[in-house]
Amino acid sequence: MMNIFIITGASKGIGLELMCQLKEKGETVIGIARTNSGHEGFETADLSETSGLAELMNRIIEENLPSANSFTLINNAGTVEPIGLIGSVNDEELVRAMSVNLTAPMILSNAFIGSLKGFEGEKRIINISSGAGRNPYEGWGVYCTTKAGLDHFSRVVSLEQKKAQFPVDIVSIAPGIIDTDMQETIRSSEAEDFPLLDRFIDYKEQGHLSSASETASKLIAVMEREDFKGIGPIADIRQL
């Protein structure tokens, strides 16, 4: 029997590191992203195109159900764009960010929970959130809102699953500040769009960014904790 991990945004950054490190441990990993990383067990899908996501999740579960001991969904994919003060952001980019950061995780989680309702093995959803979902930052109106929504969605699911016969454990976890393409996007923004630009440039120059590899290792360690069920629906990796 196998532990099945489904990871969105698995072609780069934390998602790719999670995929590689879990495979090194002998786990079965299905990655989902717009571009194929070349790894076995990879599904190509654009999360901003949400119409086929439920069908994709249902198929992945159906194909792996006979050999599965556990299922873990890691909603990792996300975008920080559009960066800009509200009143100046692009509508299409706003809608895309809402789809990738919030709508897609909700659809995938809904299908995951529904398809596995009768599955008695361990079931977990890990939502990769951000401190931006818990604190307001000028220029990040869209990003902050989507991450706050992901946090609150996780609280609701956690509450609902307390009454389920075979409950799904869920946690929305902030992974800290990581040296990924997202940080490069932030540093390349304009100060007028993002008043905290200098702070994020300093994070890089002062060596305050964690590597994707280190962060993935910490996330895996959290998932392997014996007290995982007690972590709660909202967590910060720096406090665990």
C-alpha positions as CSV (number, residue, x, y, z in Angstrom):
1,M,0.0,0.0,0.0
2,M,1.2,3.5,-0.8
3,N,1.0,7.0,0.5
4,I,-0.3,9.3,-2.3
5,F,0.7,12.9,-2.4
6,I,-0.9,15.3,-4.8
7,I,1.0,18.6,-5.2
8,T,0.0,21.7,-7.2
9,G,2.6,24.1,-8.5
10,A,5.0,21.1,-8.7
11,S,7.2,22.4,-11.5
12,K,9.3,24.8,-9.5
13,G,10.0,26.2,-6.1
14,I,8.6,24.6,-3.0
15,G,6.3,22.3,-5.0
16,L,9.2,20.8,-7.0
17,E,11.3,20.4,-3.9
18,L,8.4,18.7,-2.1
19,M,7.9,16.4,-5.1
20,C,11.6,15.4,-5.2
21,Q,12.1,15.0,-1.5
22,L,9.0,12.9,-1.1
23,K,9.9,10.7,-4.0
24,E,13.4,10.2,-2.4
25,K,11.5,8.8,0.6
26,G,9.7,6.3,-1.6
27,E,6.4,8.1,-1.7
28,T,4.0,8.2,-4.7
29,V,3.7,11.8,-5.8
30,I,1.4,13.3,-8.5
31,G,2.5,16.8,-9.5
32,I,0.1,19.3,-11.1
33,A,1.3,22.4,-12.9
34,R,1.1,24.4,-16.1
35,T,4.5,23.0,-17.3
36,N,5.8,19.5,-16.9
37,S,8.9,19.2,-14.8
38,G,9.8,16.0,-16.5
39,H,9.0,13.8,-13.5
40,E,7.0,10.7,-13.7
41,G,3.5,11.0,-12.5
42,F,2.9,14.6,-13.6
43,E,-0.4,16.1,-14.7
44,T,-0.3,19.3,-16.8
45,A,-3.1,21.7,-15.9
46,D,-3.5,25.5,-15.7
47,L,-5.1,26.2,-12.4
48,S,-6.5,29.5,-13.6
49,E,-8.7,27.3,-16.0
50,T,-10.8,25.9,-13.2
51,S,-13.5,24.0,-15.2
52,G,-11.7,20.7,-15.4
53,L,-10.0,20.6,-12.0
54,A,-12.7,18.5,-10.2
55,E,-12.6,15.9,-13.0
56,L,-8.8,15.8,-12.8
57,M,-8.8,15.3,-9.0
58,N,-11.5,12.6,-9.2
59,R,-9.5,10.7,-11.9
60,I,-6.3,10.9,-9.9
61,I,-8.0,9.5,-6.8
62,E,-9.8,6.8,-8.8
63,E,-6.6,5.6,-10.4
64,N,-4.7,5.4,-7.1
65,L,-7.5,4.3,-4.7
66,P,-6.9,0.5,-5.0
67,S,-3.3,0.8,-3.8
68,A,-3.5,3.8,-1.4
69,N,-2.9,3.7,2.3
70,S,-3.3,7.5,2.6
71,F,-3.9,10.6,0.5
72,T,-2.4,14.1,1.0
73,L,-3.4,17.1,-1.1
74,I,-0.9,20.0,-1.0
75,N,-2.4,23.1,-2.5
76,N,0.9,24.9,-3.1
77,A,0.5,26.8,-6.4
78,G,0.1,30.5,-6.1
79,T,0.8,33.9,-7.6
80,V,1.6,37.2,-6.0
81,E,0.5,39.2,-9.1
82,P,-1.0,41.6,-9.7
83,I,1.0,43.8,-7.4
84,G,-0.5,47.3,-7.1
85,L,-2.7,49.6,-5.1
86,I,-6.4,48.8,-5.4
87,G,-7.7,51.2,-8.0
88,S,-4.9,50.5,-10.4
89,V,-4.7,46.7,-10.8
90,N,-5.6,44.8,-14.0
91,D,-9.0,43.1,-13.8
92,E,-7.9,40.0,-15.8
93,E,-4.8,39.5,-13.6
94,L,-7.0,39.9,-10.5
95,V,-9.4,37.2,-11.7
96,R,-6.5,34.9,-12.6
97,A,-5.0,35.4,-9.1
98,M,-8.4,34.6,-7.5
99,S,-8.6,31.4,-9.5
100,V,-5.1,30.2,-8.9
101,N,-4.8,31.2,-5.2
102,L,-8.3,30.5,-3.9
103,T,-10.8,29.0,-6.4
104,A,-8.6,26.2,-7.6
105,P,-7.7,25.0,-4.0
106,M,-11.3,25.1,-3.0
107,I,-12.4,23.1,-6.1
108,L,-9.6,20.6,-5.6
109,S,-10.3,20.2,-1.9
110,N,-14.0,19.8,-2.5
111,A,-13.4,17.0,-5.1
112,F,-10.8,15.5,-2.8
113,I,-13.1,15.3,0.2
114,G,-16.1,14.2,-1.8
115,S,-14.3,11.4,-3.7
116,L,-12.7,10.1,-0.5
117,K,-15.7,10.3,1.8
118,G,-15.8,6.6,2.3
119,F,-12.0,6.1,2.4
120,E,-10.9,5.0,5.9
121,G,-7.2,5.7,5.5
122,E,-5.4,8.9,6.5
123,K,-6.5,12.0,4.5
124,R,-4.9,15.4,4.7
125,I,-5.1,18.7,3.0
126,I,-2.1,21.1,3.3
127,N,-2.8,24.6,2.1
128,I,0.3,26.7,1.6
129,S,-0.8,30.1,2.9
130,S,1.2,33.3,3.8
131,G,1.6,35.8,6.5
132,A,0.0,38.1,4.0
133,G,-3.3,36.3,4.7
134,R,-3.0,37.4,8.3
135,N,-1.6,40.9,7.9
136,P,-2.5,43.6,5.4
137,Y,0.2,44.9,3.1
138,E,-0.2,47.9,0.7
139,G,0.1,46.8,-2.9
140,W,-0.9,43.2,-2.1
141,G,-4.7,43.7,-1.9
142,V,-5.3,40.7,-4.1
143,Y,-2.7,38.4,-2.7
144,C,-3.6,39.2,0.9
145,T,-7.3,38.6,0.2
146,T,-6.8,35.3,-1.5
147,K,-4.6,33.9,1.3
148,A,-7.0,35.2,4.0
149,G,-9.7,33.4,2.1
150,L,-7.7,30.2,2.0
151,D,-7.1,30.4,5.7
152,H,-10.8,30.9,6.5
153,F,-11.8,28.1,4.1
154,S,-9.4,25.8,6.0
155,R,-11.1,26.8,9.3
156,V,-14.6,25.9,7.9
157,V,-13.4,22.6,6.5
158,S,-11.8,21.7,9.8
159,L,-15.0,22.5,11.6
160,E,-17.1,20.4,9.2
161,Q,-14.8,17.4,9.3
162,K,-15.1,17.1,13.0
163,K,-18.5,15.6,12.2
164,A,-17.4,13.3,9.3
165,Q,-17.2,9.5,9.7
166,F,-13.8,9.4,8.2
167,P,-12.5,13.0,8.6
168,V,-9.9,14.8,6.6
169,D,-7.2,16.7,8.5
170,I,-6.6,20.2,7.2
171,V,-4.0,22.9,7.9
172,S,-3.3,26.2,6.2
173,I,0.4,26.8,6.9
174,A,2.5,29.9,6.3
175,P,5.9,28.7,5.1
176,G,7.9,31.9,5.8
177,I,9.8,34.0,3.3
178,I,11.4,31.8,0.7
179,D,13.9,32.5,-2.1
180,T,11.7,31.6,-5.1
181,D,10.6,33.1,-8.4
182,M,7.8,34.8,-6.4
183,Q,10.4,36.8,-4.5
184,E,12.0,37.8,-7.7
185,T,8.7,39.1,-9.0
186,I,8.2,41.1,-5.8
187,R,11.7,42.6,-6.0
188,S,11.1,43.6,-9.7
189,S,7.9,45.5,-8.9
190,E,7.7,49.3,-8.7
191,A,7.8,51.2,-5.4
192,E,4.7,53.1,-6.3
193,D,2.8,49.7,-6.6
194,F,4.4,48.1,-3.6
195,P,5.5,50.5,-0.8
196,L,7.3,47.7,1.1
197,L,9.6,47.0,-1.9
198,D,12.8,48.1,0.0
199,R,12.1,45.7,2.8
200,F,11.9,42.7,0.5
201,I,15.1,43.8,-1.3
202,D,16.7,43.9,2.1
203,Y,15.5,40.3,2.9
204,K,17.4,39.1,-0.1
205,E,20.5,41.2,0.4
206,Q,20.7,40.4,4.2
207,G,20.3,36.6,3.6
208,H,17.0,36.4,5.4
209,L,15.3,34.2,2.8
210,S,14.9,30.4,3.4
211,S,15.7,28.1,0.5
212,A,12.9,26.1,-1.2
213,S,14.7,22.9,-0.3
214,E,14.9,23.9,3.4
215,T,11.3,24.9,3.5
216,A,10.1,21.7,1.8
217,S,12.1,19.7,4.4
218,K,10.4,21.6,7.2
219,L,6.9,21.0,5.7
220,I,7.6,17.3,5.3
221,A,8.7,17.2,8.9
222,V,5.4,18.8,10.0
223,M,3.4,16.2,8.0
224,E,5.4,13.4,9.7
225,R,4.7,14.7,13.2
226,E,2.8,12.4,15.5
227,D,0.7,15.3,16.7
228,F,-0.1,16.5,13.2
229,K,-3.9,16.2,13.9
230,G,-3.5,18.7,16.8
231,I,-1.7,21.4,14.9
232,G,-5.0,23.0,14.0
233,P,-6.4,24.6,10.8
234,I,-4.0,27.6,10.9
235,A,-0.2,27.4,11.5
236,D,3.1,29.1,10.8
237,I,6.1,26.9,10.1
238,R,8.4,29.3,12.0
239,Q,6.3,28.6,15.2
240,L,6.2,24.8,14.9
